[in-house]
Amino acid sequence: MSMQQHIEQTLQQGLEPTWLSVTNESHMHRSSGPDAESHFKVVVVSALFEGERLVARHRRVNTLLAQALQSGVHALALHTYTPAEWQARAALAPDSPNCAGHK
């Protein structure tokens, strides 16, 4: 199983999201090789985030992905929303910036 699949499966089971997108952005980082799985963008929409502040949502995701973070994942760009927040954003997540030094 790839790291991307592991992240997707873990978040599906732990958050029961209404929307989940896990994008491997390793190719955008100069320290990563062509087959790297070290940098990911995660967009997750879950009712479990209702009433939680952003830092609590990120802690929840990081706790679920603790093994991945210890096994080679260098960076996670987390975008966590409740269903109402996601609808208010018109189901659009922010674009990822380019890595410093990457062209």
Contact map, one row per residue, 1 for C-alpha under 8 A:
1110110000000000000000000000000000000000000000000000000000000000000000000000000000000000000000000000000
1111110000000000000000000000000000000000000000000000000000000000000000000000000000000000000000000000000
1111111000000000000000000000000000001000000000000000000000000000000100000000000000000000000000000000000
0111111100000000000001110000000000001001000000000000000000000000000000000000000000000000000000000000000
1111111110000000000000000000000000000000000000000000000000000000000000000000000000000000000000000000000
1111111111000000000000000000000000000000000000000000000000000000000100000000000000000000000000000000000
0011111111100000000001000000000000000000000000000000000000000000100100000000000000000000000000000000000
0001111111110000000111000000000000000000000000000000000000000000000000000000000000000000000000000000000
0000111111111000000000000000000000000000000000000000000000000000000000000000000000000000000000000000000
0000011111111100000000000000000000000000000000000000000000000001100000000000000000000000000000000000000
0000001111111111100000000000000000000000000000000000000000001001100000000000000000000000000000000000000
0000000111111111100100000000000000000000000000000000000000000000000000000000000000000000000000000000000
0000000011111111000000000000000000000000000000000000000000000000000000000000000000000000000000000000000
0000000001111111000000000000000000000000000000000000000000000001000000000000000000000000000000000000000
0000000000111111100000000000000000000000000001010000000000000000000000000000000000000000000000000000000
0000000000111111110000000000000000000000000001000000000000000000000000000000000000000000000000000000000
0000000000110011111100000000000000000000000111100000000000000000000000000000000000000000000000000000000
0000000000000001111100000000000000000000000111100000000000000000000000000000000000100000000000000000000
0000000000000000111110000000000000000000001111000000000000000000000000000000000000000000000000000000000
0000000100010000111111000000000000000000011110000000000000000000000000000000000000000000000000000000000
0000000100000000001111100000000000000000111100000000000000000000000000000000000000000000000000000000000
0001001100000000000111110000000000000001111000000000000000000000000000000000000000000000000000000000000
0001000000000000000011111000000000000001110000000000000000000000000000000000000000000000000000000000000
0001000000000000000001111110000000001111100000000000000000000000000000000000000000000000000000000000000
0000000000000000000000111111100000000111100000000000000000000000000000000000000000000000000000000000000
0000000000000000000000011111100110011111000000000000000000000000000000000000000000000000000000000000000
0000000000000000000000011111110111010000000000000000000000000000000000000000000000000000000000000000000
0000000000000000000000001111110000000000000000000000000000000000000000000000000000000000000000000110010
0000000000000000000000001111111100000010000000000000000000000000000000000000000000000000000000000110010
0000000000000000000000000011111110000000000000000000000000000000000000000000000000000000000000000010110
0000000000000000000000000000111110000000000000000000000000000000000000000000000000000000000000000000000
0000000000000000000000000110111111110100000000000000000000000000000000000000000000000000000000000000000
0000000000000000000000000110011111110000000000000000000000000000000000000000000000000000000000000000000
0000000000000000000000000010000111110000000000000000000000000000000000000000000000000000000000000000000
0000000000000000000000000000000111111000000000000000000000000000000000000000000000000000000000000000000
0000000000000000000000000110000111111100000000000000000000000000000000000000000000000000000000000000000
0011000000000000000000010100000000111111000000000000000000000000000000011000000000000000000000000000000
0000000000000000000000011100000100011111000000000000000000000000000000011110000000000000000000000000000
0000000000000000000000011100100000001111100000000000000000000000000000001111100000000000000000000000000
0001000000000000000001111100000000001111110000000000000000000000000000001011100000000000000000000000000
0000000000000000000011111000000000000011111000000000000000000000000000000001111000000000000000010000000
0000000000000000000111100000000000000001111100000000000000000000000000000001111000000000000000000000000
0000000000000000001111000000000000000000111110000000000000000000000000000000011110000000000010000000000
0000000000000000111110000000000000000000011111000000000000000000000000000000011110000000000000000000000
0000000000000000111100000000000000000000001111101000000000000000000000000000000111100100000000000000000
0000000000000011111000000000000000000000000111111100000000000000000000000000000111100000000000000000000
0000000000000000110000000000000000000000000011111100000000000000000000000000000001100000000000000000000
0000000000000010000000000000000000000000000001111100000000000000000000000000000001000000000000000000000
0000000000000000000000000000000000000000000011111111100010000000000000000000000111000000000000000000000
0000000000000000000000000000000000000000000001111111000000000000000000000000000001000000000000000000000
0000000000000000000000000000000000000000000000001111100000000000000000000000000000000000000000000000000
0000000000000000000000000000000000000000000000001111110110000000000000000000000000000000000000000000000
0000000000000000000000000000000000000000000000001011111110000000000000000000000000000000000000000000000
0000000000000000000000000000000000000000000000000001111111000000000000000000000100000000000000000000000
0000000000000000000000000000000000000000000000000000111111100000000000000000000000000000000000000000000
0000000000000000000000000000000000000000000000000001111111110000000000000000000000000000000000000000000
0000000000000000000000000000000000000000000000001001111111111000000000000000000100000000000000000000000
0000000000000000000000000000000000000000000000000000011111111100000000000000010100000000000000000000000
0000000000000000000000000000000000000000000000000000001111111110000000000000000000000000000000000000000
0000000000000000000000000000000000000000000000000000000111111111000000000000000000000000000000000000000
0000000000100000000000000000000000000000000000000000000011111111100000000000000000000000000000000000000
0000000000000000000000000000000000000000000000000000000001111111110010000000000000000000000000000000000
0000000000000000000000000000000000000000000000000000000000111111110000000000000000000000000000000000000
0000000001100100000000000000000000000000000000000000000000011111111000000000000000000000000000000000000
0000001001100000000000000000000000000000000000000000000000001111111110000000000000000000000000000000000
0000000000000000000000000000000000000000000000000000000000000111111111000000000000000000000000000000000
0000000000000000000000000000000000000000000000000000000000000001111111100000000000000000000000000000000
0010011000000000000000000000000000000000000000000000000000000000111111111000000000000000000000000000000
0000000000000000000000000000000000000000000000000000000000000100111111111100000000000000000000000000000
0000000000000000000000000000000000000000000000000000000000000000011111111000000000000000000000000000000
0000000000000000000000000000000000000000000000000000000000000000001111111000000000000000000000000000000
0000000000000000000000000000000000001100000000000000000000000000000111111100000000000000000000000000000
0000000000000000000000000000000000001111000000000000000000000000000111111111000000000000000000000000000
0000000000000000000000000000000000000110000000000000000000000000000010011111000000000000000000000000000
0000000000000000000000000000000000000111000000000000000000000000000000001111100000000000000000000000000
0000000000000000000000000000000000000011110000000000000000000000000000001111110000000000000000000000000
0000000000000000000000000000000000000011110000000000000000000000000000000011111000000000000000000000000
0000000000000000000000000000000000000000111100000000000001000000000000000001111100000000000000000000000
0000000000000000000000000000000000000000111100000000000000000000000000000000111110000000000010000000000
0000000000000000000000000000000000000000001111001000010011000000000000000000011111000000000000000000000
0000000000000000000000000000000000000000001111001000000000000000000000000000001111111100000000000000000
0000000000000000000000000000000000000000000011111100000000000000000000000000000111111100000000000000000
0000000000000000010000000000000000000000000011100000000000000000000000000000000011111110000000000000000
0000000000000000000000000000000000000000000000000000000000000000000000000000000011111111000000000000000
0000000000000000000000000000000000000000000000000000000000000000000000000000000011111111100000000000000
0000000000000000000000000000000000000000000010000000000000000000000000000000000011111111111100000000000
0000000000000000000000000000000000000000000000000000000000000000000000000000000000111111111000000000000
0000000000000000000000000000000000000000000000000000000000000000000000000000000000011111111000000000000
0000000000000000000000000000000000000000000000000000000000000000000000000000000000001111111110000000000
0000000000000000000000000000000000000000000000000000000000000000000000000000000000000111111100000000000
0000000000000000000000000000000000000000000000000000000000000000000000000000000000000111111110000000000
0000000000000000000000000000000000000000000000000000000000000000000000000000000000000100111111000000000
0000000000000000000000000000000000000000001000000000000000000000000000000000001000000000101111100000000
0000000000000000000000000000000000000000000000000000000000000000000000000000000000000000000111110000000
0000000000000000000000000000000000000000000000000000000000000000000000000000000000000000000011111000000
0000000000000000000000000000000000000000100000000000000000000000000000000000000000000000000001111100000
0000000000000000000000000000000000000000000000000000000000000000000000000000000000000000000000111110000
0000000000000000000000000001100000000000000000000000000000000000000000000000000000000000000000011111011
0000000000000000000000000001110000000000000000000000000000000000000000000000000000000000000000001111110
0000000000000000000000000000000000000000000000000000000000000000000000000000000000000000000000000111110
0000000000000000000000000000010000000000000000000000000000000000000000000000000000000000000000000011111
0000000000000000000000000001110000000000000000000000000000000000000000000000000000000000000000000111111
0000000000000000000000000000000000000000000000000000000000000000000000000000000000000000000000000100111
